[in-house]
């Protein structure tokens, strides 16, 4: 993962892949096991993907959206049967239409929110909200480090009141750096 980070740090959120502990936490209690339509945005090297594939039913439609072509290629090699859409979550509705998916039950995100500007953060969050079914879940994580981008994201997610319910997990200390999960319900 380090070479990808060094080559393009603005599109790669961390030096290390997310831990198994964070992957379990982000997929916990959001209904993946019963979901018909699941999307992962910003899958990186597939730490969350692996857990989603284990938890979802065989009948569930699942695809991942990755913006970095080199990472998307590595992800496809690791999970040959995974549908990987190369593109930005800013165009989530179009990507879904190409797959004849009208809405999502669950969206899991590994997007490095703190690296995005406010306009992009809002655009992606609104797109996520628009494609979620009523009662659907959006789960993403943040590092406990209080960067300006992280504070901006927290202000948008809570202040703009996009989602009807937002909960935070306990801190996952077994992740580098430590992180927590936002569980957002439409």
C-alpha positions in Angstrom: 0.0 0.0 0.0 2.9 2.4 0.7 3.9 2.8 -3.0 0.3 3.9 -3.8 0.2 6.3 -1.0 3.5 7.9 -1.9 2.5 8.1 -5.6 -0.8 9.8 -4.9 -1.4 10.8 -1.3 -4.5 12.9 -2.1 -6.3 9.9 -3.4 -5.0 7.4 -0.9 -6.2 7.9 2.7 -3.7 5.9 4.7 -0.3 4.4 4.7 -1.7 1.1 6.0 -4.8 -0.8 5.0 -7.7 -0.8 7.6 -7.5 -3.5 10.2 -9.7 -6.5 10.5 -11.1 -5.0 13.7 -12.2 -1.8 11.8 -13.6 -3.9 9.0 -15.7 -5.9 11.5 -16.8 -2.7 13.2 -17.9 -0.8 10.1 -20.0 -3.8 8.8 -21.6 -4.4 12.2 -25.4 -3.8 12.8 -26.1 -2.2 9.4 -28.0 -5.0 7.9 -25.5 -6.4 5.4 -26.7 -9.9 6.1 -30.2 -9.1 4.9 -29.4 -6.4 2.2 -30.3 -6.9 -1.4 -28.1 -4.1 -2.8 -24.7 -3.2 -1.3 -22.2 -0.7 -2.4 -18.7 -0.1 -1.2 -17.0 3.2 -2.1 -13.3 3.7 -1.7 -12.5 0.0 -1.1 -8.7 0.5 -1.3 -7.1 -2.9 -1.0 -10.2 -4.6 0.2 -10.1 -4.8 4.0 -13.9 -4.0 4.2 -14.6 -5.9 0.9 -13.4 -9.2 2.4 -15.8 -8.8 5.3 -18.8 -7.7 3.2 -18.3 -10.7 0.9 -18.3 -13.0 3.9 -21.4 -11.4 5.4 -23.7 -10.8 2.4 -26.1 -13.3 1.0 -25.3 -15.0 -2.3 -28.3 -13.2 -3.9 -27.2 -9.7 -2.9 -26.0 -7.4 -5.6 -22.7 -5.9 -4.6 -20.2 -3.7 -6.3 -17.3 -1.4 -5.3 -16.4 2.0 -6.6 -12.6 2.8 -6.7 -11.2 6.0 -8.2 -7.5 4.9 -8.4 -7.0 2.6 -11.5 -3.9 0.9 -10.0 -5.7 0.1 -6.8 -8.9 -1.0 -8.7 -6.7 -3.5 -10.7 -5.1 -4.9 -7.5 -8.6 -5.2 -5.9 -9.9 -7.1 -8.9 -6.9 -9.5 -8.8 -7.6 -10.1 -5.1 -11.3 -10.6 -5.6 -11.7 -11.8 -9.3 -15.6 -12.1 -9.1 -16.0 -8.6 -7.6 -17.6 -6.0 -9.8 -15.3 -3.0 -9.5 -16.4 0.3 -11.0 -13.6 2.6 -11.9 -14.8 6.2 -11.0 -15.7 8.7 -8.4 -18.5 8.4 -5.9 -19.6 11.8 -7.2 -21.2 9.8 -10.0 -22.7 7.1 -7.9 -26.2 7.3 -9.4 -24.8 6.8 -13.0 -22.7 3.9 -11.9 -25.7 2.3 -10.3 -27.8 2.9 -13.4 -25.2 1.0 -15.4 -25.7 -1.9 -13.1 -29.5 -1.6 -13.1 -29.5 -0.9 -9.3 -32.2 1.6 -8.4 -31.3 2.0 -4.7 -29.0 0.7 -2.1 -29.8 -0.9 1.3 -26.2 -0.4 2.6 -23.3 1.7 1.5 -19.9 1.2 3.2 -17.2 3.8 2.6 -13.4 3.8 3.0 -13.2 7.3 1.3 -10.5 9.5 2.9 -13.0 12.2 3.8 -10.5 14.4 5.5 -8.5 14.8 2.2 -11.6 16.1 0.3 -12.7 19.7 0.1 -16.0 20.7 1.5 -17.8 20.9 -1.8 -16.8 17.3 -2.7 -17.6 16.0 0.7 -21.2 17.5 0.5 -21.6 16.3 -3.1 -20.7 12.7 -2.3 -22.8 12.7 0.9 -25.8 14.0 -0.9 -25.4 11.4 -3.6 -25.1 8.6 -1.0 -28.3 9.9 0.7 -30.2 10.1 -2.6 -29.5 6.5 -3.6 -30.1 4.9 -0.2 -33.5 3.3 0.5 -35.5 4.7 3.3 -34.1 3.1 6.5 -30.9 2.2 4.6 -27.4 2.6 6.2 -24.3 4.4 5.3 -21.2 3.5 7.3 -17.9 5.3 7.1 -15.0 5.8 9.4 -12.7 8.6 10.6 -9.4 8.6 12.4 -9.3 10.0 15.9 -6.7 12.6 14.8 -8.5 16.0 14.7 -7.4 17.3 11.3 -9.1 20.2 9.7 -10.6 18.0 7.0 -12.0 15.6 9.6 -13.5 18.5 11.6 -15.1 19.8 8.4 -16.5 16.4 7.6 -18.0 16.0 11.1 -19.5 19.5 10.9 -21.2 18.6 7.5 -22.4 15.2 8.6 -23.9 16.5 11.9 -24.7 20.1 11.0 -26.3 19.6 7.6 -28.7 17.0 9.1 -28.5 14.9 5.9 -29.3 11.7 7.8 -32.1 11.0 10.2 -29.9 9.1 12.7 -26.1 9.2 13.2 -24.3 7.0 15.8 -20.6 6.6 16.5 -18.8 3.4 17.4 -16.3 2.9 20.1 -12.7 3.8 19.1 -11.0 0.9 17.3 -7.6 1.1 18.9 -6.4 -2.0 16.9 -6.2 0.1 13.8 -3.3 2.3 12.5 -4.2 5.1 13.3 -7.0 4.4 15.7 -10.4 5.1 14.2 -14.2 5.1 14.9 -17.2 4.4 12.7 -20.1 6.7 11.8 -23.3 4.8 11.3 -25.8 7.0 9.3 -29.4 6.0 8.7 -31.6 7.5 6.1 
